[in-house]
Amino acid sequence: MADVFISYKSRMRPRVREIAAALEELGLTVWFDAELEAGRSFAAVINSELAKARCVIVCWTPDAFAPEDGSEISWVEAEASIARDRKVIVPVMLERVPLKAPWNMFHTERLMDWSPALVATHGPWLATLEVIGRHVGRPGLADYARAGDDPAALAAWARAYPEDPRAPAVPADGKPDPTLPARRAIRQIAQMPVAMRWLLGATLFNTIAAILLLLRFGPDASGNASALINAGPILSAAVWALALWRSKVLDIGRALFTIMASIIGFVVAIFSAPLVEPLMALFNTPSDQARGFINGVLSGFGGAFVSLGGIALLIGNVGRDRWIKILLGSLALGLACGVLGLGVLKPLYQSNFFWISVVWTFVYGLLLTRLALGRSASSM
């Protein structure tokens, strides 16, 4: 049973994630439909969670009253009706909208200008926490949010509300808790979407692996490199494929095909080299810096765009705006590789290939994560 159930239009999911994370930071359990698992009946799970939640935040927006399936009432209104009947409704407004009866009879806090940075000071947010606190048996919830990270204020709060489940963890002497930053970081990681956790973890792993592989087998001062270096892109593609599968962005079959898309991108990056000399002749610039810049741009852009484009096709239902973002992201990565090809980081390490490969791996992983999150946000 969750403390808080959040009802909202799927368009507002990024905003709702912020609200859920802020509530979880206060020690509340939160449920909203991003937690749904494939293979389970959406309606059955939603109804079960809605019936058990200790309170229901209803997020009003102009489209919250629009039926999704041609019926006379929207999902948000239907869920609000159940919450009203159970007397656990906590209505908030995320976008300005005139409320119709009977919803205009309920006091509704306006969170249009709320942000996670205002969790301790935003009046309507604190008023919302007051209501939630009454429903979940934590009357000091809003005061806990007001205290923020102030050790003295937290100690005073704990003395005022000793029955609150968070009170025992507050140092009675008002001194800072040295474990607080680590615990907060762990909670923030746990609150990330599943796809983000898997893809960012894969990106960090691949970046570190790329550094170690390049230092051991990468080009030496004369430009010679071990053939084992070519295993790097294949292994990293396999790690990202695993992350795409485990995060349920793709099924196992399509996830395996992303390895092929990544390998094709790698081949495109390699075979962009013959275009360097013609472009240098076109711009009439024989310098090694120009060669490094052009090579970096072509390989960085081509490899990223082909790989991400192939994965986007496997994901499916990727709109024009997403393709534009893939194009712009790949172009930005290509330009970054071009700048590195100028040798700007050679004083730190002599190989431009090293820097281009490491930066490409890291930024590509971020672009892939963004693509996967776009798929997750639009899947329900």
ABEGO torsion letter per residue (X at the ends): XBABBBBBBAAAAAAAAAAAAAAAAAGBBBBBAAABBBGBBAAAAAAAAAAABABBBBBBBAAAABBAAGBABBAAAAAAAAAAAAGABBBBBABBBBBBOAAAABBBBBAAABBAAAAAABAAAAAAAAAAAAAAGBAAAAAAAAAEABAAAAAAAAAABAABAAAAABBAAGBBBAAAAAAAAAAAAAABBAAAAAAAAAAAAAAAAAAAAAAAABBBAAGBBBAAAAAAAAAAAAAAAAAAAAAGABBAAAAAAAAAAAAAAAAAAAAAAAAAAAAAAAAGBABAAAAAAAAAAAAAAAAAAAAAAAAAAAAEGBBAAAAAAAAAAAAAAAAAAAAAAAGAAAAABABAAAAAAAAAAAAAAAAAAAAAAAAAAAAX
